[in-house]
Amino acid sequence: MEYRLLGRSGLKVSTVTLGTMTMGGGGQFAKIGNVGLDEARRQIDLCLDHGVNLIDTANMYSTGAAEEIVGAALGGKRPKGVLIASKARFPMGEGPNDRGLSRHHLMQACEASLRRLNTDVIDLYQVHEWDGLTPLEETLEALDRLVADGKVRYVGCSNYSGWHLMKALGVSAAEHRQRFVSQQIHYTLEAREAEYELLPISIDQGLGVLVWSPLAGGLLSGKHRRNQATPEGTRQLAGWSEPPIRDEERLWDIVEALLGIANARDVSAARIALAWTLGRPGITSVVIGGRTEAHIADNLGAADIVLSESERATLDKVSAPPILYPYWHQLQTARDRLSSADLALLGPHL
């Protein structure tokens, strides 16, 4: 297992992170999994045996049940070196202040997560989504206080836009608050929008990048094929709507390219898709999850795959995002003065 620095921090995390959205099976999350405590213990042990050192969860996953399962599986005394990441922002009750990124909600949410996780500290505490009503100064002051109080070690964000992220970093600098060390984003062969802003920002500003749903909700696993019925037991058949599919023919072209490389290597399409993501500029770790140990075991194998230049070129070409404005203009007129962050998107087109 390879370990990469999480942004500008001194913390090293494994290139594969265990995600826990399939744990608990409560509410809408029943559509994607119902992993109980015994299976969770097996999955966690399997990942730790393979060198995974980060477990990612969130308070909203099955309304706290996923955090409780992680806490119980670790037994209240984590193995040395195991890191826990969690998130807050989404509704955890019916009250008007049971959601968002206010000081009130974040303090309350963190305390509740610590209890459910049966731990004294959360290593990476992430704001799960943008809150346009709460001033960033308030949110960042609350996160700063949680670090100062020893309840959180590092802070990050998830699902921010480029301007949200840069504004937050600017406020942190101006007010000398704890700075986001990472962002958790959706980024796959099927959905490469992050290359326009989020990945260049990460490279330029020194942020780690954790990728959620790196197999596009299973669409890149190889189970889904062109002109075939949706397989039983998948998220799509259960009605899970993430991620949106905007160009179905392009998706199947990507899947066929994945299968071609996977079959030649005698591995799963999922491993190839994950290996592609891990080899992209700015990526720190991919967050994997599954209903069974078999799913987890297969995904773990991606950490050992290095794609050849020709294999990567095939996948890059079939999935390439269009060069939008102002990038096509920069490609024509600014190519003499481009940074490494600029080249993350424009480099292949020079």
Protein Blocks (a to p, Z undefined) as FASTA:
>chain_A
ZZddehjbfbdcdfbdcdfklgojaajllmnoccdfklmmmmmmmmmmnopabdcddfkl
gghmlmmmmmmmnnopacehiacddddhiacbjbfklgcjdfklmmmmmmmmmmmnopab
dfbacdfbdcfkbcfklmmmmmmmmmmnopafbdcdehiafklmmmmmmmmmmnopacdf
bdcddddfklmmlmmmmmmmmmmnopacddehklgnolmnopacghiacdehiaklnopa
bdcdfblmlmmmmmmmmmmmmmmnopafklmmmmmmmmpghiabdcdddfbfklmmmmmm
mmmpccdfklmmmmmmmmoccdddfklmmmmmmmmmccfklmmmmmmmZZ
